[in-house]
Amino acid sequence: MSTEPLKIGLLVGREWSFPPAFIEEVNRRNEGVTAEFVKLGGTRMNETTPYRVIIDRISHEVPYYRVYLKNAALQGTKIINDPFMWSSDDKLFGAALATKLGVASPKTLVLPNKQYVPGIVPGESLRNLMYPLNWEWVAEYIGMPCILKDAHGGGWRDVYVVHSVSELIWRYDQSGLLTMIAQEYIQWDDYARCMCLGQDNIYVMKYDPRSRVYHEEHGFSPELHERMVSDCRALNTALGYDMNTVEFAIRDGVPYAIDFMNPAPDMDVNSLGRKHFDWMVSNMADLAIRLAKSDEATGDRYMWYRMLRDQADSSP
Protein backbone atom coordinates (compact mmCIF):
# COMPACT_ATOMS: atom_id res chain seq x y z
CA MET A 1 0.00 0.00 0.00
CA SER A 2 1.42 3.38 -1.02
CA THR A 3 2.47 5.80 1.73
CA GLU A 4 2.71 8.71 -0.69
CA PRO A 5 0.40 11.60 0.25
CA LEU A 6 -2.71 12.17 -1.81
CA LYS A 7 -2.36 15.21 -4.06
CA ILE A 8 -4.64 18.14 -4.77
CA GLY A 9 -3.77 20.19 -7.85
CA LEU A 10 -4.72 23.83 -8.36
CA LEU A 11 -5.25 25.44 -11.78
CA VAL A 12 -5.34 29.23 -11.51
CA GLY A 13 -4.84 32.43 -13.44
CA ARG A 14 -3.79 35.86 -12.18
CA GLU A 15 -5.45 35.66 -8.77
CA TRP A 16 -2.90 36.06 -6.00
CA SER A 17 -4.58 35.74 -2.58
CA PHE A 18 -6.62 32.52 -2.62
CA PRO A 19 -4.15 30.05 -4.23
CA PRO A 20 -1.25 30.36 -1.75
CA ALA A 21 -3.63 30.60 1.21
CA PHE A 22 -5.45 27.43 0.11
CA ILE A 23 -2.24 25.49 -0.53
CA GLU A 24 -0.82 26.53 2.85
CA GLU A 25 -4.08 25.60 4.62
CA VAL A 26 -4.16 22.09 3.13
CA ASN A 27 -0.48 21.39 3.72
CA ARG A 28 -0.38 22.63 7.31
CA ARG A 29 -3.11 20.21 8.39
CA ASN A 30 -0.90 17.12 7.96
CA GLU A 31 -3.80 14.88 6.95
CA GLY A 32 -1.91 12.82 4.40
CA VAL A 33 -3.01 15.18 1.64
CA THR A 34 -0.87 17.84 -0.06
CA ALA A 35 -1.77 20.68 -2.42
CA GLU A 36 0.29 22.28 -5.16
CA PHE A 37 -0.01 24.15 -8.45
CA VAL A 38 -0.57 21.88 -11.47
CA LYS A 39 2.22 22.11 -14.07
CA LEU A 40 1.45 21.16 -17.67
CA GLY A 41 3.28 21.07 -20.97
CA GLY A 42 1.18 18.93 -23.30
CA THR A 43 -0.95 15.89 -22.52
CA ARG A 44 -0.92 12.43 -24.08
CA MET A 45 -4.17 10.51 -24.49
CA ASN A 46 -4.96 8.43 -21.42
CA GLU A 47 -2.08 10.06 -19.59
CA THR A 48 -2.40 9.41 -15.87
CA THR A 49 -2.46 12.29 -13.43
CA PRO A 50 -0.81 12.43 -10.01
CA TYR A 51 -3.77 14.34 -8.60
CA ARG A 52 -6.68 12.81 -6.77
CA VAL A 53 -8.49 16.17 -6.92
CA ILE A 54 -7.97 19.17 -9.21
CA ILE A 55 -9.53 22.55 -8.45
CA ASP A 56 -10.07 24.48 -11.67
CA ARG A 57 -10.36 28.27 -11.60
CA ILE A 58 -9.17 29.21 -15.09
CA SER A 59 -10.01 26.65 -17.80
CA HIS A 60 -12.88 28.83 -19.06
CA GLU A 61 -10.13 31.20 -20.25
CA VAL A 62 -7.50 28.62 -21.31
CA PRO A 63 -8.99 25.97 -23.63
CA TYR A 64 -6.02 23.58 -23.33
CA TYR A 65 -6.67 23.31 -19.59
CA ARG A 66 -10.26 22.26 -20.26
CA VAL A 67 -9.09 19.48 -22.59
CA TYR A 68 -6.53 18.34 -20.00
CA LEU A 69 -9.20 18.25 -17.28
CA LYS A 70 -11.49 16.05 -19.35
CA ASN A 71 -8.66 13.55 -19.77
CA ALA A 72 -7.96 13.71 -16.02
CA ALA A 73 -11.63 12.95 -15.37
CA LEU A 74 -11.34 9.96 -17.70
CA GLN A 75 -8.53 8.65 -15.47
CA GLY A 76 -10.70 8.90 -12.33
CA THR A 77 -9.72 12.30 -10.94
CA LYS A 78 -12.32 14.40 -9.14
CA ILE A 79 -12.46 17.80 -10.84
CA ILE A 80 -13.88 20.89 -9.17
CA ASN A 81 -15.77 21.86 -11.29
CA ASP A 82 -16.95 19.16 -13.70
CA PRO A 83 -15.42 20.30 -17.04
CA PHE A 84 -18.10 18.52 -19.07
CA MET A 85 -20.99 20.34 -17.40
CA TRP A 86 -19.15 23.64 -17.37
CA SER A 87 -18.49 23.31 -21.12
CA SER A 88 -22.16 22.73 -21.90
CA ASP A 89 -23.85 25.13 -19.47
CA ASP A 90 -25.56 28.37 -20.50
CA LYS A 91 -27.82 30.91 -18.85
CA LEU A 92 -31.01 30.02 -20.74
CA PHE A 93 -30.70 26.36 -19.77
CA GLY A 94 -29.98 27.39 -16.19
CA ALA A 95 -32.99 29.70 -15.96
CA ALA A 96 -35.29 27.09 -17.49
CA LEU A 97 -33.93 24.40 -15.15
CA ALA A 98 -34.36 26.67 -12.13
CA THR A 99 -38.04 27.27 -12.84
CA LYS A 100 -38.65 23.53 -13.33
CA LEU A 101 -36.97 22.95 -9.94
CA GLY A 102 -39.31 25.47 -8.33
CA VAL A 103 -36.62 28.14 -7.89
CA ALA A 104 -37.81 31.67 -8.71
CA SER A 105 -35.94 32.97 -11.74
CA PRO A 106 -36.54 35.93 -14.08
CA LYS A 107 -38.03 35.42 -17.53
CA THR A 108 -35.19 34.73 -19.96
CA LEU A 109 -34.94 34.62 -23.76
CA VAL A 110 -31.91 33.76 -25.88
CA LEU A 111 -31.24 35.73 -29.07
CA PRO A 112 -29.62 34.63 -32.33
CA ASN A 113 -26.03 35.84 -32.66
CA LYS A 114 -25.40 39.19 -34.27
CA GLN A 115 -22.22 38.02 -36.03
CA TYR A 116 -20.77 34.67 -37.05
CA VAL A 117 -17.41 33.09 -37.76
CA PRO A 118 -15.93 33.32 -41.29
CA GLY A 119 -17.50 30.78 -43.61
CA ILE A 120 -21.06 31.48 -42.49
CA VAL A 121 -22.92 32.99 -45.46
CA PRO A 122 -26.08 34.60 -44.02
CA GLY A 123 -28.32 33.96 -47.02
CA GLU A 124 -27.28 30.29 -47.22
CA SER A 125 -25.99 29.16 -43.82
CA LEU A 126 -28.75 30.71 -41.71
CA ARG A 127 -31.85 29.51 -43.52
CA ASN A 128 -33.39 28.37 -40.23
CA LEU A 129 -33.35 31.88 -38.77
CA MET A 130 -36.19 34.35 -39.14
CA TYR A 131 -35.10 37.82 -40.21
CA PRO A 132 -35.49 40.50 -39.09
CA LEU A 133 -35.87 39.77 -35.38
CA ASN A 134 -39.25 40.64 -33.91
CA TRP A 135 -38.01 43.01 -31.21
CA GLU A 136 -41.49 43.92 -30.04
CA TRP A 137 -42.13 40.24 -29.33
CA VAL A 138 -38.91 40.12 -27.29
CA ALA A 139 -39.85 43.22 -25.32
CA GLU A 140 -43.40 42.01 -24.71
CA TYR A 141 -42.12 38.80 -23.12
CA ILE A 142 -39.22 40.25 -21.11
CA GLY A 143 -40.56 43.71 -20.28
CA MET A 144 -38.62 46.94 -19.96
CA PRO A 145 -36.16 47.71 -18.52
CA CYS A 146 -34.37 44.41 -19.08
CA ILE A 147 -30.92 42.88 -18.80
CA LEU A 148 -28.86 41.96 -21.86
CA LYS A 149 -25.91 39.67 -21.14
CA ASP A 150 -23.69 36.95 -22.53
CA ALA A 151 -25.31 33.52 -22.26
CA HIS A 152 -21.95 32.00 -21.31
CA GLY A 153 -20.34 34.90 -19.47
CA GLY A 154 -19.48 35.66 -15.87
CA GLY A 155 -17.84 38.25 -13.68
CA TRP A 156 -20.35 40.93 -14.74
CA ARG A 157 -18.73 41.21 -18.16
CA ASP A 158 -20.95 42.16 -21.11
CA VAL A 159 -23.94 42.84 -18.85
CA TYR A 160 -26.19 45.81 -19.66
CA VAL A 161 -29.38 47.29 -18.26
CA VAL A 162 -31.41 48.58 -21.20
CA HIS A 163 -34.50 50.77 -20.93
CA SER A 164 -36.08 50.69 -24.38
CA VAL A 165 -36.35 48.57 -27.50
CA SER A 166 -34.07 50.95 -29.40
CA GLU A 167 -31.41 50.69 -26.69
CA LEU A 168 -31.78 46.89 -26.65
CA ILE A 169 -31.19 46.77 -30.42
CA TRP A 170 -28.20 49.11 -30.14
CA ARG A 171 -26.56 47.00 -27.43
CA TYR A 172 -27.32 43.82 -29.34
CA ASP A 173 -25.66 45.27 -32.45
CA GLN A 174 -22.42 45.65 -30.43
CA SER A 175 -22.41 42.01 -29.23
CA GLY A 176 -20.31 40.56 -32.05
CA LEU A 177 -19.86 36.79 -31.79
CA LEU A 178 -21.38 36.51 -28.31
CA THR A 179 -24.66 34.69 -27.81
CA MET A 180 -26.80 37.09 -25.79
CA ILE A 181 -29.80 36.59 -23.57
CA ALA A 182 -32.45 39.14 -22.68
CA GLN A 183 -33.66 38.74 -19.12
CA GLU A 184 -36.39 40.31 -17.00
CA TYR A 185 -35.00 43.04 -14.77
CA ILE A 186 -35.72 42.41 -11.10
CA GLN A 187 -35.92 45.72 -9.25
CA TRP A 188 -34.51 44.37 -6.03
CA ASP A 189 -34.94 45.50 -2.45
CA ASP A 190 -31.99 43.44 -1.25
CA TYR A 191 -29.32 41.26 -2.77
CA ALA A 192 -27.39 38.14 -1.78
CA ARG A 193 -24.44 36.23 -3.15
CA CYS A 194 -24.12 32.70 -1.84
CA MET A 195 -20.90 30.68 -1.98
CA CYS A 196 -21.67 27.01 -2.56
CA LEU A 197 -19.05 24.35 -1.85
CA GLY A 198 -19.62 20.64 -2.31
CA GLN A 199 -23.19 21.38 -3.47
CA ASP A 200 -24.60 21.54 0.07
CA ASN A 201 -22.27 23.81 2.10
CA ILE A 202 -23.89 27.21 1.52
CA TYR A 203 -22.49 30.50 2.82
CA VAL A 204 -24.91 33.40 2.41
CA MET A 205 -23.48 36.92 2.04
CA LYS A 206 -25.23 40.25 1.66
CA TYR A 207 -23.84 41.94 -1.43
CA ASP A 208 -24.31 45.27 -3.18
CA PRO A 209 -23.76 44.73 -6.92
CA ARG A 210 -23.79 48.48 -7.59
CA SER A 211 -20.75 49.22 -5.43
CA ARG A 212 -19.40 45.63 -5.58
CA VAL A 213 -19.24 45.46 -1.77
CA TYR A 214 -19.81 42.48 0.54
CA HIS A 215 -21.27 43.12 3.99
CA GLU A 216 -19.81 41.22 6.94
CA GLU A 217 -23.28 40.25 8.24
CA HIS A 218 -26.21 39.43 5.97
CA GLY A 219 -29.11 40.35 8.28
CA PHE A 220 -31.63 38.22 6.34
CA SER A 221 -34.57 36.66 8.16
CA PRO A 222 -34.27 32.96 9.06
CA GLU A 223 -37.04 32.13 6.57
CA LEU A 224 -35.39 33.99 3.68
CA HIS A 225 -31.98 32.57 4.57
CA GLU A 226 -33.31 29.01 4.60
CA ARG A 227 -35.10 29.47 1.26
CA MET A 228 -31.90 30.73 -0.40
CA VAL A 229 -29.89 27.86 1.10
CA SER A 230 -32.48 25.35 -0.13
CA ASP A 231 -32.56 26.89 -3.61
CA CYS A 232 -28.75 26.86 -3.79
CA ARG A 233 -28.62 23.19 -2.87
CA ALA A 234 -31.21 22.32 -5.52
CA LEU A 235 -29.40 24.26 -8.26
CA ASN A 236 -25.91 22.99 -7.49
CA THR A 237 -27.02 19.39 -7.06
CA ALA A 238 -28.80 19.54 -10.42
CA LEU A 239 -25.85 21.22 -12.17
CA GLY A 240 -23.17 19.17 -10.41
CA TYR A 241 -21.11 22.18 -9.35
CA ASP A 242 -18.94 21.79 -6.23
CA MET A 243 -17.73 25.40 -6.33
CA ASN A 244 -20.16 28.08 -7.43
CA THR A 245 -21.87 31.28 -6.41
CA VAL A 246 -25.61 31.83 -6.70
CA GLU A 247 -26.87 35.41 -6.79
CA PHE A 248 -30.34 36.35 -5.62
CA ALA A 249 -32.14 39.61 -6.37
CA ILE A 250 -34.67 39.86 -3.55
CA ARG A 251 -37.97 41.57 -4.37
CA ASP A 252 -40.95 41.67 -1.99
CA GLY A 253 -39.31 38.95 0.10
CA VAL A 254 -38.87 36.59 -2.87
CA PRO A 255 -35.29 35.60 -3.83
CA TYR A 256 -34.93 35.42 -7.62
CA ALA A 257 -31.93 33.39 -8.75
CA ILE A 258 -30.55 35.71 -11.42
CA ASP A 259 -27.05 34.28 -11.85
CA PHE A 260 -25.77 30.87 -10.84
CA MET A 261 -23.26 29.96 -13.52
CA ASN A 262 -20.17 31.09 -11.60
CA PRO A 263 -18.00 27.96 -11.36
CA ALA A 264 -14.83 30.04 -10.78
CA PRO A 265 -16.25 32.45 -8.21
CA ASP A 266 -14.56 35.46 -6.68
CA MET A 267 -12.27 34.36 -3.84
CA ASP A 268 -10.07 37.42 -3.52
CA VAL A 269 -9.43 38.76 -0.04
CA ASN A 270 -9.63 42.39 -1.21
CA SER A 271 -13.19 42.04 -2.50
CA LEU A 272 -14.51 39.48 -0.02
CA GLY A 273 -13.00 40.92 3.13
CA ARG A 274 -11.07 38.88 5.68
CA LYS A 275 -14.07 37.18 7.34
CA HIS A 276 -15.55 35.79 4.12
CA PHE A 277 -12.12 35.00 2.66
CA ASP A 278 -11.10 32.93 5.67
CA TRP A 279 -14.34 30.94 5.39
CA MET A 280 -13.62 30.23 1.71
CA VAL A 281 -10.08 29.04 2.36
CA SER A 282 -10.95 26.84 5.33
CA ASN A 283 -14.07 25.29 3.82
CA MET A 284 -12.49 24.71 0.41
CA ALA A 285 -9.64 22.90 2.17
CA ASP A 286 -12.21 20.79 4.07
CA LEU A 287 -13.94 19.87 0.81
CA ALA A 288 -10.79 19.12 -1.17
CA ILE A 289 -9.27 16.95 1.57
CA ARG A 290 -12.51 15.02 2.02
CA LEU A 291 -12.78 14.37 -1.71
CA ALA A 292 -9.11 13.39 -1.97
CA LYS A 293 -9.70 10.70 0.66
CA SER A 294 -12.91 9.49 -0.99
CA ASP A 295 -13.57 7.33 -4.03
CA GLU A 296 -15.61 10.05 -5.75
CA ALA A 297 -14.80 10.80 -9.38
CA THR A 298 -16.14 13.35 -11.81
CA GLY A 299 -16.92 10.51 -14.19
CA ASP A 300 -19.42 8.96 -11.77
CA ARG A 301 -22.14 11.05 -13.43
CA TYR A 302 -21.47 9.70 -16.92
CA MET A 303 -22.22 6.50 -18.78
CA TRP A 304 -18.72 6.26 -20.30
CA TYR A 305 -17.15 6.13 -16.84
CA ARG A 306 -19.61 3.54 -15.57
CA MET A 307 -18.86 1.42 -18.66
CA LEU A 308 -15.12 1.60 -17.96
CA ARG A 309 -15.65 0.76 -14.29
CA ASP A 310 -17.83 -2.25 -15.16
CA GLN A 311 -15.21 -3.37 -17.66
CA ALA A 312 -12.49 -3.16 -15.01
CA ASP A 313 -14.64 -5.07 -12.49
CA SER A 314 -15.24 -7.89 -14.96
CA SER A 315 -11.58 -8.30 -15.90
CA PRO A 316 -9.96 -11.49 -14.51
C-alpha positions in Angstrom: 0.0 0.0 0.0 1.4 3.4 -1.0 2.5 5.8 1.7 2.7 8.7 -0.7 0.4 11.6 0.2 -2.7 12.2 -1.8 -2.4 15.2 -4.1 -4.6 18.1 -4.8 -3.8 20.2 -7.8 -4.7 23.8 -8.4 -5.2 25.4 -11.8 -5.3 29.2 -11.5 -4.8 32.4 -13.4 -3.8 35.9 -12.2 -5.4 35.7 -8.8 -2.9 36.1 -6.0 -4.6 35.7 -2.6 -6.6 32.5 -2.6 -4.2 30.1 -4.2 -1.3 30.4 -1.7 -3.6 30.6 1.2 -5.4 27.4 0.1 -2.2 25.5 -0.5 -0.8 26.5 2.9 -4.1 25.6 4.6 -4.2 22.1 3.1 -0.5 21.4 3.7 -0.4 22.6 7.3 -3.1 20.2 8.4 -0.9 17.1 8.0 -3.8 14.9 6.9 -1.9 12.8 4.4 -3.0 15.2 1.6 -0.9 17.8 -0.1 -1.8 20.7 -2.4 0.3 22.3 -5.2 0.0 24.1 -8.5 -0.6 21.9 -11.5 2.2 22.1 -14.1 1.5 21.2 -17.7 3.3 21.1 -21.0 1.2 18.9 -23.3 -0.9 15.9 -22.5 -0.9 12.4 -24.1 -4.2 10.5 -24.5 -5.0 8.4 -21.4 -2.1 10.1 -19.6 -2.4 9.4 -15.9 -2.5 12.3 -13.4 -0.8 12.4 -10.0 -3.8 14.3 -8.6 -6.7 12.8 -6.8 -8.5 16.2 -6.9 -8.0 19.2 -9.2 -9.5 22.5 -8.4 -10.1 24.5 -11.7 -10.4 28.3 -11.6 -9.2 29.2 -15.1 -10.0 26.6 -17.8 -12.9 28.8 -19.1 -10.1 31.2 -20.3 -7.5 28.6 -21.3 -9.0 26.0 -23.6 -6.0 23.6 -23.3 -6.7 23.3 -19.6 -10.3 22.3 -20.3 -9.1 19.5 -22.6 -6.5 18.3 -20.0 -9.2 18.2 -17.3 -11.5 16.1 -19.4 -8.7 13.6 -19.8 -8.0 13.7 -16.0 -11.6 13.0 -15.4 -11.3 10.0 -17.7 -8.5 8.7 -15.5 -10.7 8.9 -12.3 -9.7 12.3 -10.9 -12.3 14.4 -9.1 -12.5 17.8 -10.8 -13.9 20.9 -9.2 -15.8 21.9 -11.3 -17.0 19.2 -13.7 -15.4 20.3 -17.0 -18.1 18.5 -19.1 -21.0 20.3 -17.4 -19.1 23.6 -17.4 -18.5 23.3 -21.1 -22.2 22.7 -21.9 -23.8 25.1 -19.5 -25.6 28.4 -20.5 -27.8 30.9 -18.8 -31.0 30.0 -20.7 -30.7 26.4 -19.8 -30.0 27.4 -16.2 -33.0 29.7 -16.0 -35.3 27.1 -17.5 -33.9 24.4 -15.1 -34.4 26.7 -12.1 -38.0 27.3 -12.8 -38.6 23.5 -13.3 -37.0 22.9 -9.9 -39.3 25.5 -8.3 -36.6 28.1 -7.9 -37.8 31.7 -8.7 -35.9 33.0 -11.7 -36.5 35.9 -14.1 -38.0 35.4 -17.5 -35.2 34.7 -20.0 -34.9 34.6 -23.8 -31.9 33.8 -25.9 -31.2 35.7 -29.1 -29.6 34.6 -32.3 -26.0 35.8 -32.7 -25.4 39.2 -34.3 -22.2 38.0 -36.0 -20.8 34.7 -37.0 -17.4 33.1 -37.8 -15.9 33.3 -41.3 -17.5 30.8 -43.6 -21.1 31.5 -42.5 -22.9 33.0 -45.5 -26.1 34.6 -44.0 -28.3 34.0 -47.0 -27.3 30.3 -47.2 -26.0 29.2 -43.8 -28.8 30.7 -41.7 -31.9 29.5 -43.5 -33.4 28.4 -40.2 -33.3 31.9 -38.8 -36.2 34.3 -39.1 -35.1 37.8 -40.2 -35.5 40.5 -39.1 -35.9 39.8 -35.4 -39.2 40.6 -33.9 -38.0 43.0 -31.2 -41.5 43.9 -30.0 -42.1 40.2 -29.3 -38.9 40.1 -27.3 -39.8 43.2 -25.3 -43.4 42.0 -24.7 -42.1 38.8 -23.1 -39.2 40.3 -21.1 -40.6 43.7 -20.3 -38.6 46.9 -20.0 -36.2 47.7 -18.5 -34.4 44.4 -19.1 -30.9 42.9 -18.8 -28.9 42.0 -21.9 -25.9 39.7 -21.1 -23.7 37.0 -22.5 -25.3 33.5 -22.3 -22.0 32.0 -21.3 -20.3 34.9 -19.5 -19.5 35.7 -15.9 -17.8 38.2 -13.7 -20.4 40.9 -14.7 -18.7 41.2 -18.2 -20.9 42.2 -21.1 -23.9 42.8 -18.8 -26.2 45.8 -19.7 -29.4 47.3 -18.3 -31.4 48.6 -21.2 -34.5 50.8 -20.9 -36.1 50.7 -24.4 -36.3 48.6 -27.5 -34.1 50.9 -29.4 -31.4 50.7 -26.7 -31.8 46.9 -26.7 -31.2 46.8 -30.4 -28.2 49.1 -30.1 -26.6 47.0 -27.4 -27.3 43.8 -29.3 -25.7 45.3 -32.4 -22.4 45.6 -30.4 -22.4 42.0 -29.2 -20.3 40.6 -32.0 -19.9 36.8 -31.8 -21.4 36.5 -28.3 -24.7 34.7 -27.8 -26.8 37.1 -25.8 -29.8 36.6 -23.6 -32.4 39.1 -22.7 -33.7 38.7 -19.1 -36.4 40.3 -17.0 -35.0 43.0 -14.8 -35.7 42.4 -11.1 -35.9 45.7 -9.3 -34.5 44.4 -6.0 -34.9 45.5 -2.5 -32.0 43.4 -1.3 -29.3 41.3 -2.8 -27.4 38.1 -1.8 -24.4 36.2 -3.1 -24.1 32.7 -1.8 -20.9 30.7 -2.0 -21.7 27.0 -2.6 -19.0 24.3 -1.9 -19.6 20.6 -2.3 -23.2 21.4 -3.5 -24.6 21.5 0.1 -22.3 23.8 2.1 -23.9 27.2 1.5 -22.5 30.5 2.8 -24.9 33.4 2.4 -23.5 36.9 2.0 -25.2 40.3 1.7 -23.8 41.9 -1.4 -24.3 45.3 -3.2 -23.8 44.7 -6.9 -23.8 48.5 -7.6 -20.8 49.2 -5.4 -19.4 45.6 -5.6 -19.2 45.5 -1.8 -19.8 42.5 0.5 -21.3 43.1 4.0 -19.8 41.2 6.9 -23.3 40.3 8.2 -26.2 39.4 6.0 -29.1 40.3 8.3 -31.6 38.2 6.3 -34.6 36.7 8.2 -34.3 33.0 9.1 -37.0 32.1 6.6 -35.4 34.0 3.7 -32.0 32.6 4.6 -33.3 29.0 4.6 -35.1 29.5 1.3 -31.9 30.7 -0.4 -29.9 27.9 1.1 -32.5 25.3 -0.1 -32.6 26.9 -3.6 -28.8 26.9 -3.8 -28.6 23.2 -2.9 -31.2 22.3 -5.5 -29.4 24.3 -8.3 -25.9 23.0 -7.5 -27.0 19.4 -7.1 -28.8 19.5 -10.4 -25.9 21.2 -12.2 -23.2 19.2 -10.4 -21.1 22.2 -9.3 -18.9 21.8 -6.2 -17.7 25.4 -6.3 -20.2 28.1 -7.4 -21.9 31.3 -6.4 -25.6 31.8 -6.7 -26.9 35.4 -6.8 -30.3 36.3 -5.6 -32.1 39.6 -6.4 -34.7 39.9 -3.5 -38.0 41.6 -4.4 -40.9 41.7 -2.0 -39.3 39.0 0.1 -38.9 36.6 -2.9 -35.3 35.6 -3.8 -34.9 35.4 -7.6 -31.9 33.4 -8.8 -30.6 35.7 -11.4 -27.1 34.3 -11.8 -25.8 30.9 -10.8 -23.3 30.0 -13.5 -20.2 31.1 -11.6 -18.0 28.0 -11.4 -14.8 30.0 -10.8 -16.3 32.5 -8.2 -14.6 35.5 -6.7 -12.3 34.4 -3.8 -10.1 37.4 -3.5 -9.4 38.8 0.0 -9.6 42.4 -1.2 -13.2 42.0 -2.5 -14.5 39.5 0.0 -13.0 40.9 3.1 -11.1 38.9 5.7 -14.1 37.2 7.3 -15.5 35.8 4.1 -12.1 35.0 2.7 -11.1 32.9 5.7 -14.3 30.9 5.4 -13.6 30.2 1.7 -10.1 29.0 2.4 -11.0 26.8 5.3 -14.1 25.3 3.8 -12.5 24.7 0.4 -9.6 22.9 2.2 -12.2 20.8 4.1 -13.9 19.9 0.8 -10.8 19.1 -1.2 -9.3 17.0 1.6 -12.5 15.0 2.0 -12.8 14.4 -1.7 -9.1 13.4 -2.0 -9.7 10.7 0.7 -12.9 9.5 -1.0 -13.6 7.3 -4.0 -15.6 10.1 -5.7 -14.8 10.8 -9.4 -16.1 13.4 -11.8 -16.9 10.5 -14.2 -19.4 9.0 -11.8 -22.1 11.1 -13.4 -21.5 9.7 -16.9 -22.2 6.5 -18.8 -18.7 6.3 -20.3 -17.1 6.1 -16.8 -19.6 3.5 -15.6 -18.9 1.4 -18.7 -15.1 1.6 -18.0 -15.7 0.8 -14.3 -17.8 -2.3 -15.2 -15.2 -3.4 -17.7 -12.5 -3.2 -15.0 -14.6 -5.1 -12.5 -15.2 -7.9 -15.0 -11.6 -8.3 -15.9 -10.0 -11.5 -14.5 
